[in-house]
Amino acid sequence: MNFKIVLGAVLALSLIGASAYAKEYTIKELNSGADGTFVFQPGYLHIQSGDTVHFVAVDAGHDSQSYLVPTGAKNWKSEVSKDITVKFTKDGVYLYECNPHHLFGMLGVIQVGKPVNKQVAEEAAEKMEKQQLMNNGRLEKLMKEIK
C-alpha cells in the first residue's frame, strides 16, 4: 500500500475526529438577566479551541464586538440587533463588549483553553472597568473566573 495514501487517510480522519468534538455555545445579549441590567449571559465562558459561540441579540439594541483578543486571533463585530457566530481557534482570554452599552458594564470574558495572555487581559480589563458608569465590578468579578 502506498505510504502517502495511508498517511493522507490518517490525517483526514484525525481532522474529522477533531471537528466532531468541537462544541457550540450561546451567549445572550440582554437588557436584564441573572447578573443585572445590560448583560451578556453567561458573562464568562470557558471553551476549547475549535468551539463556536453564537451571540444572540435577544433584546434589541445590542451588539457584540471584541475588545481584546490573543495575538493571532481574529476580531469580530456584529451589527446592532443582529446575531453573530464566532469560531475560536486560538487559546487565550478574549474580552468583548456591547459597543452601545460598554459604559454600562455590558462586557464579557471568554477563555479559550489556556489563558496565555492573562496578564495583558487583566490590564485591559482594569482599564475597561475604570470607564464604567454602571455595573462597576462586574468585569473584575468575571476575570476572577479565569483558571
Buried (B, 14 or more C-beta within 10 A) or exposed (E): EEEEEEEEEEEEEEEEEEEEEBEEBBBBBBBEBEBBBBBBBBBBBBBEBBBBBBBBBBBEEBBBBBBBBBEEBEEBEBEBEEBBEBEBEBBBBBBBBBBBBBBBBBBBBBBBBEBBBBEBBBEBBEEBBEEBEEBEEBBBEBBEEBE
